[in-house]
Amino acid sequence: MNAIDEQDGRAMRLVSLTDAAARRVKDLVERSERPVFGLRLGVKTTGCSGLGYVIEYAEERRQGEDVVEDKGVAICIDPKAVMFLLGTEIDYEETTLQSGFVFRNPNETGRCGCGESFSV
């Protein structure tokens, strides 16, 4: 699913993955004990800034979900989360202290100090 970027008229992906994120997702899917269709991405109310990202295995596509295919990975988007996720890039980073998925969301207007939640 694409949307038009109002600033320059180019098509913008709903959600995209970096190469590192795609590799990590493929690795996790391969190790899953159950058959997995892809990832499911959404948001939930949490933390001091209001919203948090929810990412889980998607065993099948649910009615009403948008599905984005990027770098060989299917990403099911919760229909209630689309407006919060438009244009988000998902990366996977490993440092000496932590590793995990990182969300670069152009809709974020603020983020709590601990990184647990964001606002739009």
C-alpha positions as CSV (number, residue, x, y, z in Angstrom):
1,M,0.0,0.0,0.0
2,N,1.4,3.4,-1.0
3,A,0.3,6.9,-0.2
4,I,1.3,10.2,-1.9
5,D,3.7,12.3,0.1
6,E,2.1,15.8,0.1
7,Q,5.5,17.6,0.1
8,D,6.9,16.2,-3.2
9,G,4.2,14.1,-4.7
10,R,6.2,10.8,-4.5
11,A,4.6,7.5,-3.4
12,M,5.4,6.7,0.2
13,R,5.2,3.1,1.5
14,L,2.9,2.5,4.4
15,V,5.8,0.6,6.2
16,S,9.2,-0.4,5.0
17,L,12.1,-2.6,6.3
18,T,15.8,-2.0,6.2
19,D,17.9,-4.9,5.0
20,A,19.0,-5.6,8.6
21,A,15.3,-5.8,9.8
22,A,14.3,-8.0,6.9
23,R,17.2,-10.4,7.7
24,R,16.2,-10.5,11.4
25,V,12.5,-11.1,10.6
26,K,13.4,-13.9,8.2
27,D,15.6,-15.5,10.8
28,L,12.8,-15.3,13.5
29,V,10.2,-16.7,11.1
30,E,12.5,-19.7,10.2
31,R,12.9,-20.5,13.9
32,S,9.2,-20.2,14.8
33,E,7.7,-23.4,16.0
34,R,4.4,-22.7,14.1
35,P,3.9,-21.7,10.5
36,V,4.2,-17.9,10.2
37,F,2.8,-15.8,7.3
38,G,4.8,-12.7,8.4
39,L,4.7,-10.0,11.0
40,R,1.7,-8.1,12.4
41,L,2.3,-4.4,13.3
42,G,0.1,-2.2,15.3
43,V,0.0,0.3,18.2
44,K,-1.4,0.3,21.7
45,T,-2.0,2.9,24.3
46,T,0.8,2.7,26.8
47,G,3.6,4.6,28.6
48,C,3.9,8.3,29.4
49,S,3.8,9.5,25.8
50,G,0.6,7.6,24.8
51,L,1.3,5.0,22.2
52,G,3.6,2.0,21.8
53,Y,4.5,-0.3,18.9
54,V,3.2,-3.8,18.9
55,I,4.9,-6.4,16.7
56,E,4.1,-10.1,16.7
57,Y,4.0,-13.1,14.4
58,A,1.1,-13.2,11.9
59,E,0.0,-16.8,11.3
60,E,-2.6,-15.5,8.8
61,R,-4.0,-12.3,7.3
62,R,-6.9,-10.9,9.3
63,Q,-9.9,-9.4,7.6
64,G,-9.4,-5.6,7.0
65,E,-5.6,-5.7,7.4
66,D,-3.4,-4.1,4.8
67,V,-0.4,-6.3,3.9
68,V,2.8,-4.8,2.8
69,E,5.5,-7.0,1.2
70,D,9.0,-5.6,1.5
71,K,12.3,-7.5,0.9
72,G,10.5,-10.9,1.0
73,V,8.7,-10.2,4.3
74,A,4.9,-9.8,4.7
75,I,3.8,-7.1,7.2
76,C,0.2,-7.1,8.3
77,I,-0.9,-3.7,9.4
78,D,-3.7,-3.4,12.0
79,P,-6.3,-1.1,10.3
80,K,-6.6,1.0,13.5
81,A,-2.9,1.7,13.3
82,V,-2.5,2.8,9.7
83,M,-2.7,6.5,10.4
84,F,0.0,6.3,13.1
85,L,2.4,4.2,11.0
86,L,2.3,5.8,7.5
87,G,5.9,6.1,6.2
88,T,7.5,4.2,9.1
89,E,10.8,2.5,8.5
90,I,11.6,-0.5,10.7
91,D,15.3,-1.2,11.3
92,Y,17.1,-3.8,13.4
93,E,20.1,-2.6,15.5
94,E,22.6,-4.5,17.6
95,T,24.8,-2.6,20.1
96,T,27.0,-3.9,22.9
97,L,24.1,-3.2,25.4
98,Q,21.0,-4.1,23.5
99,S,19.5,-5.3,20.3
100,G,16.0,-4.9,18.8
101,F,13.8,-3.3,16.2
102,V,13.9,0.4,15.8
103,F,11.0,2.4,14.4
104,R,11.7,5.6,12.4
105,N,8.2,7.1,12.2
106,P,7.8,10.5,10.5
107,N,4.5,10.9,12.4
108,E,6.0,11.0,15.8
109,T,5.9,14.4,17.5
110,G,7.4,13.2,20.8
111,R,8.9,10.2,22.6
112,C,9.3,9.5,26.3
113,G,12.7,9.5,27.8
114,C,12.9,5.7,28.2
115,G,11.8,5.1,24.6
116,E,8.8,3.0,25.7
117,S,6.2,5.1,24.0
118,F,5.6,7.9,21.5
119,S,3.0,10.6,20.6
120,V,1.7,11.8,17.3
